[in-house]
Amino acid sequence: MDWTNVLSDALRALVGSEAVVYTLAAIGLNVHFGYTGLLNFGQAAFMAVAAYGMATIVTTFGLPFWLGVLVGFAGVVVLALLLGIPTLRLRADYLAIVTIAAAEIIRLIFRSVTLRETFGGSSGLSGFSNDFYDLNPYSDRVGIPPFEFDARNAWVLTVGWALVIIACLVVWALMRSPGGRVIKAIREDEDAVRSLGKNVYSYKMQSLIIGGLLGSLGGFVFALAQAAVQPDLFSPNITFFAYTVLILGGAARVLGPVVGAMIFWCLLQLTAGLLSGGVRTGTIPDWLMDSNDVGAVRFMLVGIALLLLLVYRPQGIFGDRKEIALDAR
């Protein structure tokens, strides 16, 4: 087994594009779930609307790239309003039901044959990222081993981690403002906040919009890193992985999503490397598993580790037990 390559790949996953995408998605969920207590199970929908808003404007209509970014943001705000208006006055679980259903509806709309001319159907869209890569200042490989990337990936990671820093600063500043303190109080007991004359519905709506916008940054980075968008990329797995990242790092902690995403993808890559190497060298016998089983088995092993974490430390690495207690009345 080539231990150098296995460890190098795992270390690169710490700062890779997947870690960036899921960090941004989890930062948005941190605003929703960690700080406000909103059960949003449709973060993939916010990411898909942002990515397709950008891609459709550029590829389908031939308009400028930056206009596509603005349209993506606008679509996220509209989606948050559509989801929040009928549900945020009700129990927390209603929002969970609506958001997970909305995420699947949006994915199927983008996948539909009827709208193939606009959204590309099951094949998706491409050719929208040229303006973004034209801004790339790198012309050769960047970094030092094992953190070395080609010029294209280095540009995506530079922009992606810059967005992560900005998003963390926004959350840090927001949660230390008077409005942020109201949002955290809503998570603890929204009836008490309402008794003080605060408009709980308005604060929840603001939280839903802000978290959606922060999470949508992950959709932009995902699309640009792939240089394409395809409906099935935005499956419910994205939302569930983002929750895994958030809980692993610790809910209601600014750096929780960052650390959680880095550890999660490092573990996945390390497990995949060890299993692939074991199968290739014969350390793992053929009767037990083969190369086709590596993908599934690595998720099983990481899932077992996460279950143990939830049993022995449900608040995550940096979290506090009280931060995951929801007032779902």
Buried (B, 14 or more C-beta within 10 A) or exposed (E): EEEEEBBBBBBBBBBBBBBBBBBBBBBBBBBBBBBBBBBBBBBBBBBBBBBBBBBBBBBBEEEEBEBBBEBBBEBBBEBBEEBBEEBBEEEBEBBBBBBBBBBBEBBEBBBBEEEEEBBBBEEBBBEBBEEBEEEBEBEEEBBEEBBEBEBBBBBBBBBBBEBBEEBBEBBEEBBEEEBBEBBBBBBBEBEEBEEEEBEBBEBBBBBBBBBBBBBBBBBBBBBBBBBBBBBEBBBBEBBBBBBBBBBBBBBBBBBBBBBBBBBBBBBBBBBBBBBBBBBEEEEBEEEEBEEEBBEEBBEEBBEEEBEEBEEEEEBBBBBEEEBBEBBEE
